[in-house]
C-alpha cells in the first residue's frame, strides 16, 4: 500500500474508534444522569406533603 493510503486508513480507524468511544461514554453518562434524576424524583415523591 502507498503512504497516503496507509495514512487515510489510519485516520479512518481513529475516527471510527473515536466515535465508538465517544458514543459509549455518552451512553454511560446519560444513564448515570437519568438514574440520579429518577432517585431525586423518587425522594421528592416520598417527602410528606405539607
Chimera marker file (.cmm) of the C-alpha trace (Angstrom):
<marker_set name="trace">
<marker id="1" x="0.000" y="0.000" z="0.000" r="1" g="1" b="0" radius="0.5"/>
<marker id="2" x="1.147" y="3.510" z="-0.653" r="1" g="1" b="0" radius="0.5"/>
<marker id="3" x="1.904" y="6.034" z="2.070" r="1" g="1" b="0" radius="0.5"/>
<marker id="4" x="-1.213" y="8.150" z="1.521" r="1" g="1" b="0" radius="0.5"/>
<marker id="5" x="-3.404" y="5.024" z="1.538" r="1" g="1" b="0" radius="0.5"/>
<marker id="6" x="-1.961" y="3.890" z="4.873" r="1" g="1" b="0" radius="0.5"/>
<marker id="7" x="-2.398" y="7.371" z="6.314" r="1" g="1" b="0" radius="0.5"/>
<marker id="8" x="-6.029" y="7.500" z="5.167" r="1" g="1" b="0" radius="0.5"/>
<marker id="9" x="-6.652" y="4.033" z="6.584" r="1" g="1" b="0" radius="0.5"/>
<marker id="10" x="-5.191" y="5.012" z="9.975" r="1" g="1" b="0" radius="0.5"/>
<marker id="11" x="-7.195" y="8.227" z="10.018" r="1" g="1" b="0" radius="0.5"/>
<marker id="12" x="-10.379" y="6.300" z="9.261" r="1" g="1" b="0" radius="0.5"/>
<marker id="13" x="-9.647" y="3.777" z="12.011" r="1" g="1" b="0" radius="0.5"/>
<marker id="14" x="-9.077" y="6.599" z="14.505" r="1" g="1" b="0" radius="0.5"/>
<marker id="15" x="-12.339" y="8.286" z="13.532" r="1" g="1" b="0" radius="0.5"/>
<marker id="16" x="-14.356" y="5.061" z="13.847" r="1" g="1" b="0" radius="0.5"/>
<marker id="17" x="-12.844" y="4.006" z="17.184" r="1" g="1" b="0" radius="0.5"/>
<marker id="18" x="-13.055" y="7.575" z="18.481" r="1" g="1" b="0" radius="0.5"/>
<marker id="19" x="-16.744" y="7.685" z="17.615" r="1" g="1" b="0" radius="0.5"/>
<marker id="20" x="-17.293" y="4.375" z="19.358" r="1" g="1" b="0" radius="0.5"/>
<marker id="21" x="-15.539" y="5.623" z="22.489" r="1" g="1" b="0" radius="0.5"/>
<marker id="22" x="-17.462" y="8.915" z="22.432" r="1" g="1" b="0" radius="0.5"/>
<marker id="23" x="-20.846" y="7.243" z="21.997" r="1" g="1" b="0" radius="0.5"/>
<marker id="24" x="-20.137" y="4.686" z="24.732" r="1" g="1" b="0" radius="0.5"/>
<marker id="25" x="-19.072" y="7.445" z="27.111" r="1" g="1" b="0" radius="0.5"/>
<marker id="26" x="-22.171" y="9.470" z="26.266" r="1" g="1" b="0" radius="0.5"/>
<marker id="27" x="-24.424" y="6.464" z="26.943" r="1" g="1" b="0" radius="0.5"/>
<marker id="28" x="-22.797" y="5.780" z="30.307" r="1" g="1" b="0" radius="0.5"/>
<marker id="29" x="-23.049" y="9.419" z="31.370" r="1" g="1" b="0" radius="0.5"/>
<marker id="30" x="-26.668" y="9.606" z="30.200" r="1" g="1" b="0" radius="0.5"/>
<marker id="31" x="-27.528" y="6.505" z="32.217" r="1" g="1" b="0" radius="0.5"/>
<marker id="32" x="-25.938" y="7.941" z="35.358" r="1" g="1" b="0" radius="0.5"/>
<marker id="33" x="-27.719" y="11.262" z="34.856" r="1" g="1" b="0" radius="0.5"/>
<marker id="34" x="-31.102" y="9.571" z="34.343" r="1" g="1" b="0" radius="0.5"/>
<marker id="35" x="-30.574" y="7.347" z="37.391" r="1" g="1" b="0" radius="0.5"/>
<marker id="36" x="-29.764" y="10.383" z="39.543" r="1" g="1" b="0" radius="0.5"/>
<marker id="37" x="-32.842" y="12.184" z="38.256" r="1" g="1" b="0" radius="0.5"/>
<marker id="38" x="-35.015" y="9.153" z="38.993" r="1" g="1" b="0" radius="0.5"/>
<marker id="39" x="-33.653" y="8.943" z="42.553" r="1" g="1" b="0" radius="0.5"/>
<marker id="40" x="-34.299" y="12.662" z="43.085" r="1" g="1" b="0" radius="0.5"/>
<marker id="41" x="-37.829" y="12.301" z="41.730" r="1" g="1" b="0" radius="0.5"/>
<marker id="42" x="-38.460" y="9.315" z="43.990" r="1" g="1" b="0" radius="0.5"/>
<marker id="43" x="-37.164" y="11.210" z="47.047" r="1" g="1" b="0" radius="0.5"/>
<marker id="44" x="-39.413" y="14.154" z="46.182" r="1" g="1" b="0" radius="0.5"/>
<marker id="45" x="-42.445" y="11.880" z="45.990" r="1" g="1" b="0" radius="0.5"/>
<marker id="46" x="-41.588" y="10.292" z="49.354" r="1" g="1" b="0" radius="0.5"/>
<marker id="47" x="-41.492" y="13.657" z="51.166" r="1" g="1" b="0" radius="0.5"/>
<marker id="48" x="-44.554" y="14.286" z="53.322" r="1" g="1" b="0" radius="0.5"/>
<marker id="49" x="-46.920" y="16.822" z="51.843" r="1" g="1" b="0" radius="0.5"/>
<marker id="50" x="-47.266" y="19.968" z="53.949" r="1" g="1" b="0" radius="0.5"/>
<link id1="1" id2="2" r="1" g="1" b="0" radius="0.2"/>
<link id1="2" id2="3" r="1" g="1" b="0" radius="0.2"/>
<link id1="3" id2="4" r="1" g="1" b="0" radius="0.2"/>
<link id1="4" id2="5" r="1" g="1" b="0" radius="0.2"/>
<link id1="5" id2="6" r="1" g="1" b="0" radius="0.2"/>
<link id1="6" id2="7" r="1" g="1" b="0" radius="0.2"/>
<link id1="7" id2="8" r="1" g="1" b="0" radius="0.2"/>
<link id1="8" id2="9" r="1" g="1" b="0" radius="0.2"/>
<link id1="9" id2="10" r="1" g="1" b="0" radius="0.2"/>
<link id1="10" id2="11" r="1" g="1" b="0" radius="0.2"/>
<link id1="11" id2="12" r="1" g="1" b="0" radius="0.2"/>
<link id1="12" id2="13" r="1" g="1" b="0" radius="0.2"/>
<link id1="13" id2="14" r="1" g="1" b="0" radius="0.2"/>
<link id1="14" id2="15" r="1" g="1" b="0" radius="0.2"/>
<link id1="15" id2="16" r="1" g="1" b="0" radius="0.2"/>
<link id1="16" id2="17" r="1" g="1" b="0" radius="0.2"/>
<link id1="17" id2="18" r="1" g="1" b="0" radius="0.2"/>
<link id1="18" id2="19" r="1" g="1" b="0" radius="0.2"/>
<link id1="19" id2="20" r="1" g="1" b="0" radius="0.2"/>
<link id1="20" id2="21" r="1" g="1" b="0" radius="0.2"/>
<link id1="21" id2="22" r="1" g="1" b="0" radius="0.2"/>
<link id1="22" id2="23" r="1" g="1" b="0" radius="0.2"/>
<link id1="23" id2="24" r="1" g="1" b="0" radius="0.2"/>
<link id1="24" id2="25" r="1" g="1" b="0" radius="0.2"/>
<link id1="25" id2="26" r="1" g="1" b="0" radius="0.2"/>
<link id1="26" id2="27" r="1" g="1" b="0" radius="0.2"/>
<link id1="27" id2="28" r="1" g="1" b="0" radius="0.2"/>
<link id1="28" id2="29" r="1" g="1" b="0" radius="0.2"/>
<link id1="29" id2="30" r="1" g="1" b="0" radius="0.2"/>
<link id1="30" id2="31" r="1" g="1" b="0" radius="0.2"/>
<link id1="31" id2="32" r="1" g="1" b="0" radius="0.2"/>
<link id1="32" id2="33" r="1" g="1" b="0" radius="0.2"/>
<link id1="33" id2="34" r="1" g="1" b="0" radius="0.2"/>
<link id1="34" id2="35" r="1" g="1" b="0" radius="0.2"/>
<link id1="35" id2="36" r="1" g="1" b="0" radius="0.2"/>
<link id1="36" id2="37" r="1" g="1" b="0" radius="0.2"/>
<link id1="37" id2="38" r="1" g="1" b="0" radius="0.2"/>
<link id1="38" id2="39" r="1" g="1" b="0" radius="0.2"/>
<link id1="39" id2="40" r="1" g="1" b="0" radius="0.2"/>
<link id1="40" id2="41" r="1" g="1" b="0" radius="0.2"/>
<link id1="41" id2="42" r="1" g="1" b="0" radius="0.2"/>
<link id1="42" id2="43" r="1" g="1" b="0" radius="0.2"/>
<link id1="43" id2="44" r="1" g="1" b="0" radius="0.2"/>
<link id1="44" id2="45" r="1" g="1" b="0" radius="0.2"/>
<link id1="45" id2="46" r="1" g="1" b="0" radius="0.2"/>
<link id1="46" id2="47" r="1" g="1" b="0" radius="0.2"/>
<link id1="47" id2="48" r="1" g="1" b="0" radius="0.2"/>
<link id1="48" id2="49" r="1" g="1" b="0" radius="0.2"/>
<link id1="49" id2="50" r="1" g="1" b="0" radius="0.2"/>
</marker_set>
